[in-house]
Amino acid sequence: MIWNYSDLLHDNSEYAYETGVIRALETRLLDQTHYSRMIEAKRFQDAFLILHDTTYGKNIKENKDYDEVLEDEFKNVIKFFETSCKDEYVKEYYKSRFDIHNLKMFIKSKISNNKLKNNMLSEYGMHSYEIYLLSMENDNLDNITEPYKSFAENALGFYNNNKDVELLDIYIDNLYFAWRSELINKSNNNYLINLDKEEITLINIRTFARLLYFKNIKNADEAILNNGFIDKDIFLLNKSENLNHIYSYFNNTPYEKIVKNGYSYLVKNNSFSHLEKLCENRLVQIAKSTKSGIFGVEIVFAYLIAKENEVKRLRIILSGKKNNVAKEVIKERLPEMY
């Protein structure tokens, strides 16, 4: 496992121009003053208008609602990533999360005989979401590109044998994350290869908390993913433990405080929100490590995480203001700022 990701940065002069652009764009990221003013604003509209003089301002002038404004900003970031990332493995690694979302929507619609609609699908994947609409219309998998066609065939076969929707989702995740790890390994980029292991570890920490909390340990072997920093057997050997005691197995790891504080909060408040936030904070901290880099694809990838973080923070604040959520609650929900 990795304590200091800055040690893994590899300078690549091919990204000299892109890095220069990103360093300039980083100065336009929202700072703590913006967030504080929005949280302290008395009305939703007052909070929203604080974005008027930021990169979000153009869309506000077009009288769009806040969801549209945030979505348009994220769409621009995705386009920037597509043109800035020169490594196709890295590009597909990131965008595949939208492809697997689309595949899951397709499979769930297919097994429930419900109509698959455009607004259920993401436009940000490597492959057009229209392939799933066509596949539903034609009632076959011919239009689906690999590896998702194989995922679909295997997943539908799995479901036909057991009819368990919960296990189906777990089954698809196992197929996807195993493939995704192989994909990023082809990039030979140690930072991103280890970041993949990091994400799998954090997914397993969250999954294990749910398994213990809901006493659904029978699915632990299937639900805990391979290829994380914490061996799968560590989770499986301790699946009978109490949530209050399990954190001792993570002592002297980067996850000690995440598990201790996140699991304790879950027991006390019956909420996974703090654990989710701590896991997200860990990924933001890793992204921050690229600030010491000179140039490289890692910096492009980290900027993407930074903008995801910014959009998420804004969505929490604006949704909270619109629904009259107390400012203390909004502050508690916010993940760490990039």
C-alpha positions as CSV (number, residue, x, y, z in Angstrom):
1,M,0.0,0.0,0.0
2,I,1.1,3.6,-0.6
3,W,1.5,6.3,1.9
4,N,3.0,9.0,-0.3
5,Y,1.7,9.0,-3.9
6,S,4.0,11.9,-4.9
7,D,6.8,9.4,-4.9
8,L,5.1,7.6,-7.9
9,L,4.9,10.6,-10.2
10,H,6.7,10.2,-13.4
11,D,7.6,13.3,-15.5
12,N,6.6,13.0,-19.1
13,S,7.4,16.0,-21.3
14,E,4.6,15.0,-23.7
15,Y,2.3,16.6,-21.2
16,A,4.3,19.9,-20.8
17,Y,1.6,22.0,-22.6
18,E,-1.4,20.3,-21.0
19,T,0.2,20.7,-17.5
20,G,0.7,24.4,-18.2
21,V,-2.9,24.8,-19.1
22,I,-4.0,22.8,-16.0
23,R,-1.9,24.9,-13.7
24,A,-3.7,28.0,-15.1
25,L,-7.1,26.3,-14.8
26,E,-6.4,25.3,-11.2
27,T,-6.2,29.0,-10.2
28,R,-9.8,29.2,-11.4
29,L,-11.1,26.5,-9.1
30,L,-13.4,27.7,-6.4
31,D,-11.7,28.5,-3.1
32,Q,-13.0,28.2,0.5
33,T,-14.3,31.8,0.4
34,H,-16.8,30.9,-2.4
35,Y,-18.0,27.9,-0.5
36,S,-18.3,29.8,2.8
37,R,-20.3,32.6,1.2
38,M,-22.7,30.2,-0.5
39,I,-23.3,28.3,2.7
40,E,-23.9,31.5,4.7
41,A,-26.2,32.9,2.0
42,K,-29.8,33.3,3.4
43,R,-31.6,32.2,0.2
44,F,-30.9,29.6,-2.5
45,Q,-30.8,32.3,-5.2
46,D,-28.3,34.3,-3.3
47,A,-26.0,31.2,-3.0
48,F,-26.5,30.4,-6.7
49,L,-25.6,33.9,-7.9
50,I,-22.2,33.8,-6.1
51,L,-21.2,31.5,-9.0
52,H,-21.9,34.4,-11.4
53,D,-18.3,35.6,-11.6
54,T,-16.8,32.1,-11.8
55,T,-16.3,29.6,-14.7
56,Y,-20.0,28.7,-14.1
57,G,-21.2,32.2,-14.8
58,K,-21.8,31.9,-18.5
59,N,-24.5,29.2,-18.0
60,I,-26.1,31.1,-15.2
61,K,-26.7,34.0,-17.6
62,E,-28.6,31.6,-19.9
63,N,-31.2,31.1,-17.1
64,K,-30.4,27.4,-16.6
65,D,-31.2,25.7,-13.3
66,Y,-28.3,24.7,-11.1
67,D,-28.3,21.0,-12.2
68,E,-27.9,22.1,-15.8
69,V,-25.2,24.6,-14.9
70,L,-23.2,21.9,-13.1
71,E,-23.7,19.3,-15.8
72,D,-22.5,21.7,-18.5
73,E,-19.4,22.5,-16.5
74,F,-18.7,18.8,-16.1
75,K,-19.3,18.1,-19.8
76,N,-16.7,20.7,-20.6
77,V,-14.2,19.0,-18.2
78,I,-14.8,15.7,-19.9
79,K,-14.1,17.2,-23.3
80,F,-10.9,18.8,-22.0
81,F,-9.8,15.4,-20.6
82,E,-10.5,13.6,-23.9
83,T,-8.3,16.1,-25.8
84,S,-5.6,16.3,-23.2
85,C,-5.1,12.6,-22.4
86,K,-2.7,11.0,-24.9
87,D,-2.8,7.5,-23.3
88,E,-5.8,5.5,-24.6
89,Y,-5.6,3.1,-21.7
90,V,-5.9,5.9,-19.2
91,K,-8.7,7.5,-21.2
92,E,-10.7,4.3,-21.3
93,Y,-9.9,3.5,-17.7
94,Y,-11.7,6.7,-16.6
95,K,-14.5,6.7,-19.1
96,S,-15.4,3.0,-18.5
97,R,-17.2,3.9,-15.3
98,F,-19.9,5.5,-17.5
99,D,-19.9,2.5,-19.8
100,I,-20.5,0.1,-17.0
101,H,-23.3,2.3,-15.7
102,N,-25.0,2.1,-19.1
103,L,-24.5,-1.7,-19.2
104,K,-26.1,-2.1,-15.8
105,M,-29.1,0.1,-16.8
106,F,-29.5,-2.0,-19.9
107,I,-29.4,-5.3,-18.0
108,K,-31.8,-4.1,-15.3
109,S,-34.3,-2.9,-17.9
110,K,-34.0,-6.1,-19.8
111,I,-34.6,-8.5,-16.9
112,S,-37.5,-6.3,-15.6
113,N,-39.0,-5.8,-19.0
114,N,-39.0,-2.0,-18.4
115,K,-38.3,0.5,-21.1
116,L,-34.7,1.8,-21.3
117,K,-34.8,5.6,-21.6
118,N,-32.2,8.1,-22.7
119,N,-32.2,9.9,-19.3
120,M,-31.1,6.7,-17.6
121,L,-27.9,6.5,-19.6
122,S,-24.6,8.5,-19.6
123,E,-23.1,10.2,-22.6
124,Y,-19.6,10.2,-21.2
125,G,-18.5,6.6,-21.9
126,M,-16.1,5.5,-24.5
127,H,-19.0,3.9,-26.4
128,S,-22.3,5.6,-27.4
129,Y,-25.1,4.9,-25.1
130,E,-27.3,4.4,-28.2
131,I,-25.9,0.9,-28.6
132,Y,-28.0,-0.1,-25.6
133,L,-31.1,1.5,-26.9
134,L,-30.7,-0.4,-30.2
135,S,-30.0,-3.6,-28.4
136,M,-33.2,-3.2,-26.4
137,E,-35.1,-2.4,-29.6
138,N,-33.7,-5.4,-31.5
139,D,-33.7,-7.7,-28.5
140,N,-30.2,-8.8,-29.0
141,L,-26.6,-8.0,-28.0
142,D,-25.2,-7.5,-31.5
143,N,-24.7,-3.8,-31.2
144,I,-22.8,-3.9,-27.9
145,T,-19.0,-3.5,-28.1
146,E,-16.5,-5.6,-26.2
147,P,-15.8,-6.1,-23.4
148,Y,-19.4,-5.1,-22.5
149,K,-21.0,-7.6,-24.8
150,S,-19.2,-10.4,-23.0
151,F,-20.2,-8.8,-19.6
152,A,-23.8,-8.7,-20.7
153,E,-23.8,-12.3,-21.9
154,N,-22.2,-13.6,-18.7
155,A,-24.4,-11.4,-16.5
156,L,-27.7,-12.5,-18.2
157,G,-26.6,-16.1,-18.0
158,F,-25.8,-15.7,-14.3
159,Y,-29.2,-14.1,-13.6
160,N,-31.1,-16.8,-15.5
161,N,-29.5,-19.4,-13.2
162,N,-30.3,-17.7,-9.8
163,K,-32.7,-14.8,-10.3
164,D,-31.0,-12.8,-7.6
165,V,-30.7,-9.0,-8.6
166,E,-28.4,-8.2,-5.7
167,L,-25.9,-10.9,-6.6
168,L,-26.2,-9.9,-10.3
169,D,-24.9,-6.4,-9.5
170,I,-22.0,-7.9,-7.5
171,Y,-21.3,-10.3,-10.3
172,I,-21.1,-7.5,-12.9
173,D,-18.8,-5.5,-10.6
174,N,-16.4,-8.4,-10.3
175,L,-16.2,-8.7,-14.1
176,Y,-15.7,-5.0,-14.5
177,F,-13.1,-4.3,-11.9
178,A,-11.0,-7.3,-12.8
179,W,-11.0,-6.1,-16.5
180,R,-10.4,-2.5,-15.5
181,S,-7.3,-3.4,-13.4
182,E,-5.9,-5.3,-16.4
183,L,-6.6,-2.3,-18.5
184,I,-4.7,0.3,-16.4
185,N,-1.8,-2.1,-15.9
186,K,-1.2,-1.8,-19.7
187,S,-0.5,1.9,-19.2
188,N,2.6,1.0,-17.1
189,N,1.9,4.1,-15.0
190,N,2.6,3.2,-11.4
191,Y,0.6,6.2,-10.0
192,L,-2.6,5.1,-11.7
193,I,-2.0,1.4,-11.2
194,N,-1.8,2.0,-7.5
195,L,-4.7,4.4,-7.6
196,D,-6.8,1.6,-9.0
197,K,-5.8,-0.6,-6.1
198,E,-6.6,2.3,-3.8
199,E,-10.1,2.7,-5.2
200,I,-10.8,-1.1,-4.9
201,T,-9.6,-1.0,-1.3
202,L,-12.0,1.8,-0.5
203,I,-14.9,0.1,-2.2
204,N,-14.2,-3.0,-0.2
205,I,-14.1,-1.0,3.1
206,R,-17.5,0.5,2.3
207,T,-18.9,-2.8,1.1
208,F,-17.7,-4.7,4.2
209,A,-19.4,-2.1,6.4
210,R,-22.7,-2.7,4.7
211,L,-22.3,-6.4,4.9
212,L,-21.7,-6.3,8.6
213,Y,-24.3,-3.6,9.3
214,F,-27.1,-5.4,7.4
215,K,-25.9,-8.9,8.6
216,N,-25.6,-10.0,5.0
217,I,-22.3,-11.8,5.4
218,K,-23.3,-14.8,3.3
219,N,-22.5,-12.7,0.2
220,A,-19.1,-11.5,1.5
221,D,-17.0,-13.8,-0.8
222,E,-18.7,-12.5,-3.9
223,A,-19.0,-8.9,-2.8
224,I,-15.4,-8.2,-1.7
225,L,-13.3,-7.4,-4.8
226,N,-9.8,-8.7,-5.6
227,N,-6.8,-6.6,-6.4
228,G,-7.0,-4.1,-3.5
229,F,-4.2,-3.3,-1.1
230,I,-6.0,-5.1,1.8
231,D,-6.1,-8.8,1.0
232,K,-9.6,-10.1,0.4
233,D,-8.9,-12.8,3.1
234,I,-8.5,-10.1,5.8
235,F,-12.1,-9.2,5.2
236,L,-13.4,-12.8,4.9
237,L,-11.6,-14.0,8.0
238,N,-13.1,-11.2,10.1
239,K,-16.7,-11.3,8.8
240,S,-18.1,-12.3,12.2
241,E,-16.5,-9.3,13.9
242,N,-18.5,-6.4,15.4
243,L,-18.3,-3.1,13.6
244,N,-16.9,-1.5,16.7
245,H,-13.9,-3.8,16.8
246,I,-13.0,-4.4,13.1
247,Y,-10.9,-1.3,12.8
248,S,-8.0,-2.9,14.8
249,Y,-7.2,-5.0,11.7
250,F,-6.4,-1.8,9.8
251,N,-3.9,-0.4,12.3
252,N,-0.7,1.0,10.8
253,T,-2.3,1.4,7.4
254,P,-3.5,4.5,5.5
255,Y,-7.1,3.3,6.2
256,E,-6.9,3.1,10.0
257,K,-8.8,6.4,10.7
258,I,-11.2,5.9,7.8
259,V,-12.4,2.6,9.2
260,K,-12.3,3.6,12.9
261,N,-14.1,6.9,12.4
262,G,-16.4,5.8,9.6
263,Y,-17.5,2.6,11.2
264,S,-17.9,4.3,14.6
265,Y,-20.1,7.0,13.1
266,L,-22.2,4.3,11.4
267,V,-22.8,2.5,14.7
268,K,-23.7,5.7,16.5
269,N,-25.8,7.4,13.8
270,N,-27.0,4.5,11.5
271,S,-25.6,6.4,8.6
272,F,-22.9,5.6,6.0
273,S,-22.4,9.2,5.0
274,H,-19.3,9.8,7.1
275,L,-17.6,6.7,5.9
276,E,-18.4,7.7,2.3
277,K,-17.0,11.1,2.9
278,L,-13.8,9.8,4.4
279,C,-13.2,7.5,1.5
280,E,-13.7,10.3,-0.9
281,N,-11.4,12.5,1.1
282,R,-8.7,9.9,0.7
283,L,-9.0,10.0,-3.2
284,V,-8.9,13.8,-3.1
285,Q,-5.7,13.8,-1.0
286,I,-4.1,11.4,-3.5
287,A,-5.1,13.8,-6.3
288,K,-3.5,16.7,-4.4
289,S,-0.1,14.8,-4.5
290,T,0.2,15.7,-8.2
291,K,0.7,19.3,-7.3
292,S,4.4,18.5,-6.8
293,G,4.6,17.0,-10.3
294,I,6.3,18.9,-13.2
295,F,4.2,17.3,-16.0
296,G,2.5,14.0,-16.8
297,V,-0.8,12.2,-17.4
298,E,-1.2,12.0,-13.6
299,I,-1.8,15.8,-13.5
300,V,-4.4,15.6,-16.2
301,F,-6.2,12.8,-14.3
302,A,-6.0,14.7,-11.0
303,Y,-7.5,17.8,-12.5
304,L,-10.5,15.7,-13.5
305,I,-10.8,14.5,-9.9
306,A,-10.5,18.1,-8.7
307,K,-13.4,19.2,-10.9
308,E,-15.5,16.2,-9.9
309,N,-14.9,17.2,-6.3
310,E,-15.8,20.8,-7.0
311,V,-19.1,19.9,-8.8
312,K,-20.0,17.5,-6.0
313,R,-19.4,20.1,-3.3
314,L,-21.5,22.7,-5.2
315,R,-24.3,20.1,-5.7
316,I,-24.4,19.4,-2.0
317,I,-24.5,23.1,-1.1
318,L,-27.0,24.2,-3.7
319,S,-29.3,21.2,-3.1
320,G,-29.1,21.9,0.6
321,K,-29.9,25.6,0.2
322,K,-32.8,24.8,-2.1
323,N,-34.3,22.3,0.5
324,N,-33.6,24.6,3.5
325,V,-31.1,22.2,5.0
326,A,-29.3,23.7,8.0
327,K,-25.8,25.1,7.2
328,E,-24.2,22.9,9.9
329,V,-25.6,19.8,8.1
330,I,-24.3,21.1,4.7
331,K,-20.8,21.6,6.1
332,E,-20.8,18.1,7.6
333,R,-21.7,16.5,4.3
334,L,-19.0,18.3,2.3
335,P,-16.0,16.2,1.2
336,E,-12.5,17.7,1.5
337,M,-11.7,20.4,-1.0
338,Y,-9.0,19.8,-3.6
